[in-house]
Amino acid sequence: VRMPGTTESSRRSLKNPVGQRIISAKSLRMKELQNQLSDAHYHLN
């Protein structure tokens, strides 16, 4: 799902540290979820 303006807003928020922190927190969360997914995959096989 591609939302219009997401890259714009994220690019804009890179300039302020709060937005930077939010983005890094989101990417950390995504990494955690991906790790959990691959773990579950591994256990299923």
Residue pairs with C-beta under 8 A, 6 or more apart in sequence:
10 19
10 23
12 19
13 19
13 20
13 22
13 23
14 20
14 23
